Amino acid sequence: MNVPVQPTVVEYKVCMSLNPAALAEDVNRELSKGFTVHGPLVMNGTSYVQPLVRVELRAVKMPEQDAGIVPVQGRVIC
């Protein structure tokens, strides 16, 4: 069955550290939990900040097929 889906941000978080190595550890831990980086690394004075989001593919409820959304076939694994 063809089901149109769209990526949807379901969680947002920010990792911050004064130490770039500690920030890398924090970001890597969150990446292993399904987060992805969202935007560039920001250096604010002496601190390093990296925004992260967790995204899910969600079915799009549409009364009619929208030509702008491509249907996905098969299983979607996130």
LOTOR-970838 format. One record per atom (N, C-alpha, C): residue number from 1; x, y, z; residue in three letters. Coordinates in nm, 2 decimals, m for minus. Layout:
ATOM  num       X       Y       Z  residuo
ATOM  NUM       X       Y       Z      ALA
...
***
This chain:
ATOM  num       X       Y       Z  residuo
ATOM    1    0.08   m0.12    0.00      MET
ATOM    1    0.00    0.00    0.00      MET
ATOM    1    0.09    0.12    0.00      MET
ATOM    2    0.06    0.22   m0.08      ASN
ATOM    2    0.13    0.35   m0.09      ASN
ATOM    2    0.07    0.44    0.01      ASN
ATOM    3    0.16    0.49    0.10      VAL
ATOM    3    0.12    0.59    0.20      VAL
ATOM    3    0.21    0.71    0.20      VAL
ATOM    4    0.16    0.83    0.17      PRO
ATOM    4    0.24    0.94    0.17      PRO
ATOM    4    0.29    0.98    0.31      PRO
ATOM    5    0.41    1.01    0.33      VAL
ATOM    5    0.47    1.04    0.46      VAL
ATOM    5    0.55    1.17    0.45      VAL
ATOM    6    0.57    1.23    0.57      GLN
ATOM    6    0.65    1.35    0.58      GLN
ATOM    6    0.73    1.34    0.70      GLN
ATOM    7    0.86    1.39    0.70      PRO
ATOM    7    0.94    1.39    0.82      PRO
ATOM    7    0.88    1.50    0.92      PRO
ATOM    8    0.87    1.46    1.05      THR
ATOM    8    0.81    1.55    1.14      THR
ATOM    8    0.90    1.55    1.27      THR
ATOM    9    0.94    1.67    1.31      VAL
ATOM    9    1.02    1.69    1.43      VAL
ATOM    9    0.93    1.65    1.55      VAL
ATOM   10    0.98    1.56    1.63      VAL
ATOM   10    0.90    1.51    1.75      VAL
ATOM   10    0.97    1.55    1.88      VAL
ATOM   11    1.10    1.59    1.87      GLU
ATOM   11    1.17    1.63    1.99      GLU
ATOM   11    1.29    1.72    1.96      GLU
ATOM   12    1.31    1.82    2.04      TYR
ATOM   12    1.42    1.91    2.01      TYR
ATOM   12    1.50    1.92    2.14      TYR
ATOM   13    1.63    1.93    2.13      LYS
ATOM   13    1.71    1.95    2.25      LYS
ATOM   13    1.84    2.02    2.20      LYS
ATOM   14    1.91    2.08    2.30      VAL
ATOM   14    2.03    2.15    2.28      VAL
ATOM   14    2.14    2.09    2.37      VAL
ATOM   15    2.25    2.05    2.31      CYS
ATOM   15    2.37    2.01    2.39      CYS
ATOM   15    2.46    2.13    2.40      CYS
ATOM   16    2.51    2.16    2.52      MET
ATOM   16    2.60    2.27    2.54      MET
ATOM   16    2.72    2.23    2.63      MET
ATOM   17    2.84    2.28    2.61      SER
ATOM   17    2.95    2.25    2.69      SER
ATOM   17    3.06    2.35    2.68      SER
ATOM   18    3.14    2.36    2.78      LEU
ATOM   18    3.26    2.45    2.77      LEU
ATOM   18    3.37    2.39    2.70      LEU
ATOM   19    3.36    2.25    2.69      ASN
ATOM   19    3.47    2.17    2.63      ASN
ATOM   19    3.43    2.10    2.50      ASN
ATOM   20    3.50    2.12    2.39      PRO
ATOM   20    3.45    2.06    2.27      PRO
ATOM   20    3.45    1.91    2.27      PRO
ATOM   21    3.54    1.85    2.34      ALA
ATOM   21    3.55    1.70    2.35      ALA
ATOM   21    3.42    1.65    2.43      ALA
ATOM   22    3.39    1.72    2.53      ALA
ATOM   22    3.27    1.68    2.61      ALA
ATOM   22    3.14    1.70    2.53      ALA
ATOM   23    3.14    1.81    2.45      LEU
ATOM   23    3.02    1.83    2.36      LEU
ATOM   23    3.01    1.72    2.26      LEU
ATOM   24    3.12    1.68    2.20      ALA
ATOM   24    3.12    1.57    2.11      ALA
ATOM   24    3.07    1.44    2.17      ALA
ATOM   25    3.11    1.41    2.29      GLU
ATOM   25    3.05    1.29    2.37      GLU
ATOM   25    2.90    1.30    2.38      GLU
ATOM   26    2.86    1.42    2.42      ASP
ATOM   26    2.71    1.44    2.44      ASP
ATOM   26    2.64    1.42    2.31      ASP
ATOM   27    2.68    1.49    2.21      VAL
ATOM   27    2.62    1.48    2.08      VAL
ATOM   27    2.62    1.33    2.03      VAL
ATOM   28    2.73    1.26    2.04      ASN
ATOM   28    2.74    1.13    1.99      ASN
ATOM   28    2.64    1.04    2.07      ASN
ATOM   29    2.62    1.06    2.20      ARG
ATOM   29    2.53    0.99    2.28      ARG
ATOM   29    2.38    1.01    2.23      ARG
ATOM   30    2.35    1.13    2.20      GLU
ATOM   30    2.22    1.17    2.15      GLU
ATOM   30    2.19    1.11    2.01      GLU
ATOM   31    2.30    1.11    1.92      LEU
ATOM   31    2.29    1.06    1.79      LEU
ATOM   31    2.25    0.91    1.80      LEU
ATOM   32    2.31    0.84    1.90      SER
ATOM   32    2.28    0.69    1.91      SER
ATOM   32    2.14    0.67    1.96      SER
ATOM   33    2.07    0.78    2.02      LYS
ATOM   33    1.93    0.77    2.06      LYS
ATOM   33    1.83    0.81    1.95      LYS
ATOM   34    1.89    0.84    1.83      GLY
ATOM   34    1.80    0.87    1.72      GLY
ATOM   34    1.79    1.02    1.69      GLY
ATOM   35    1.86    1.10    1.76      PHE
ATOM   35    1.86    1.24    1.72      PHE
ATOM   35    1.96    1.27    1.61      PHE
ATOM   36    1.94    1.38    1.54      THR
ATOM   36    2.03    1.43    1.44      THR
ATOM   36    2.06    1.58    1.46      THR
ATOM   37    2.18    1.62    1.41      VAL
ATOM   37    2.21    1.76    1.43      VAL
ATOM   37    2.12    1.85    1.35      VAL
ATOM   38    2.09    1.96    1.41      HIS
ATOM   38    1.99    2.06    1.35      HIS
ATOM   38    2.06    2.19    1.34      HIS
ATOM   39    2.12    2.22    1.23      GLY
ATOM   39    2.19    2.35    1.22      GLY
ATOM   39    2.34    2.34    1.26      GLY
ATOM   40    2.41    2.45    1.25      PRO
ATOM   40    2.55    2.45    1.27      PRO
ATOM   40    2.59    2.45    1.42      PRO
ATOM   41    2.71    2.41    1.45      LEU
ATOM   41    2.77    2.43    1.58      LEU
ATOM   41    2.78    2.58    1.61      LEU
ATOM   42    2.74    2.62    1.72      VAL
ATOM   42    2.75    2.76    1.76      VAL
ATOM   42    2.85    2.78    1.87      VAL
ATOM   43    2.95    2.87    1.85      MET
ATOM   43    3.04    2.90    1.96      MET
ATOM   43    3.00    3.04    2.02      MET
ATOM   44    2.96    3.04    2.14      ASN
ATOM   44    2.91    3.16    2.21      ASN
ATOM   44    3.01    3.19    2.32      ASN
ATOM   45    3.10    3.27    2.29      GLY
ATOM   45    3.21    3.31    2.39      GLY
ATOM   45    3.29    3.19    2.42      GLY
ATOM   46    3.28    3.13    2.53      THR
ATOM   46    3.36    3.01    2.57      THR
ATOM   46    3.28    2.88    2.56      THR
ATOM   47    3.15    2.89    2.53      SER
ATOM   47    3.07    2.76    2.52      SER
ATOM   47    3.04    2.72    2.38      SER
ATOM   48    3.02    2.59    2.37      TYR
ATOM   48    2.98    2.53    2.24      TYR
ATOM   48    2.84    2.48    2.25      TYR
ATOM   49    2.76    2.51    2.15      VAL
ATOM   49    2.62    2.47    2.15      VAL
ATOM   49    2.58    2.40    2.02      VAL
ATOM   50    2.51    2.29    2.03      GLN
ATOM   50    2.47    2.21    1.91      GLN
ATOM   50    2.32    2.18    1.93      GLN
ATOM   51    2.23    2.23    1.85      PRO
ATOM   51    2.09    2.19    1.85      PRO
ATOM   51    2.08    2.06    1.78      PRO
ATOM   52    1.98    1.98    1.84      LEU
ATOM   52    1.95    1.84    1.78      LEU
ATOM   52    1.80    1.82    1.78      LEU
ATOM   53    1.76    1.74    1.68      VAL
ATOM   53    1.62    1.71    1.67      VAL
ATOM   53    1.60    1.56    1.65      VAL
ATOM   54    1.49    1.50    1.69      ARG
ATOM   54    1.45    1.36    1.66      ARG
ATOM   54    1.33    1.37    1.57      ARG
ATOM   55    1.34    1.30    1.46      VAL
ATOM   55    1.24    1.31    1.35      VAL
ATOM   55    1.18    1.18    1.33      VAL
ATOM   56    1.05    1.18    1.31      GLU
ATOM   56    0.98    1.06    1.27      GLU
ATOM   56    0.91    1.08    1.14      GLU
ATOM   57    0.89    0.97    1.06      LEU
ATOM   57    0.81    0.98    0.94      LEU
ATOM   57    0.67    0.95    0.97      LEU
ATOM   58    0.58    1.04    0.95      ARG
ATOM   58    0.44    1.03    0.98      ARG
ATOM   58    0.36    1.03    0.86      ARG
ATOM   59    0.25    0.95    0.86      ALA
ATOM   59    0.16    0.94    0.75      ALA
ATOM   59    0.09    1.08    0.73      ALA
ATOM   60    0.07    1.12    0.61      VAL
ATOM   60    0.00    1.24    0.58      VAL
ATOM   60   m0.15    1.21    0.55      VAL
ATOM   61   m0.24    1.27    0.63      LYS
ATOM   61   m0.38    1.25    0.61      LYS
ATOM   61   m0.43    1.35    0.51      LYS
ATOM   62   m0.47    1.30    0.39      MET
ATOM   62   m0.51    1.39    0.29      MET
ATOM   62   m0.64    1.34    0.23      MET
ATOM   63   m0.74    1.43    0.20      PRO
ATOM   63   m0.86    1.39    0.14      PRO
ATOM   63   m0.84    1.35    0.00      PRO
ATOM   64   m0.74    1.41   m0.07      GLU
ATOM   64   m0.71    1.38   m0.21      GLU
ATOM   64   m0.56    1.37   m0.22      GLU
ATOM   65   m0.51    1.29   m0.32      GLN
ATOM   65   m0.37    1.27   m0.34      GLN
ATOM   65   m0.31    1.41   m0.38      GLN
ATOM   66   m0.20    1.45   m0.32      ASP
ATOM   66   m0.13    1.57   m0.35      ASP
ATOM   66   m0.01    1.53   m0.44      ASP
ATOM   67    0.00    1.59   m0.55      ALA
ATOM   67    0.11    1.56   m0.65      ALA
ATOM   67    0.24    1.60   m0.59      ALA
ATOM   68    0.25    1.69   m0.49      GLY
ATOM   68    0.37    1.73   m0.44      GLY
ATOM   68    0.43    1.64   m0.34      GLY
ATOM   69    0.36    1.53   m0.29      ILE
ATOM   69    0.41    1.44   m0.20      ILE
ATOM   69    0.42    1.30   m0.26      ILE
ATOM   70    0.54    1.25   m0.26      VAL
ATOM   70    0.57    1.12   m0.32      VAL
ATOM   70    0.54    1.01   m0.22      VAL
ATOM   71    0.45    0.91   m0.26      PRO
ATOM   71    0.42    0.80   m0.18      PRO
ATOM   71    0.54    0.71   m0.16      PRO
ATOM   72    0.55    0.65   m0.04      VAL
ATOM   72    0.66    0.56    0.00      VAL
ATOM   72    0.60    0.42    0.00      VAL
ATOM   73    0.67    0.32   m0.06      GLN
ATOM   73    0.62    0.18   m0.05      GLN
ATOM   73    0.71    0.11    0.05      GLN
ATOM   74    0.65    0.00    0.10      GLY
ATOM   74    0.72   m0.09    0.19      GLY
ATOM   74    0.72   m0.03    0.33      GLY
ATOM   75    0.80   m0.09    0.42      ARG
ATOM   75    0.81   m0.06    0.56      ARG
ATOM   75    0.90    0.06    0.58      ARG
ATOM   76    0.87    0.15    0.67      VAL
ATOM   76    0.95    0.26    0.71      VAL
ATOM   76    1.01    0.23    0.84      VAL
ATOM   77    1.14    0.23    0.85      ILE
ATOM   77    1.21    0.19    0.98      ILE
ATOM   77    1.28    0.32    1.02      ILE
ATOM   78    1.25    0.36    1.15      CYS
ATOM   78    1.32    0.48    1.20      CYS
ATOM   78    1.39    0.44    1.32      CYS
***
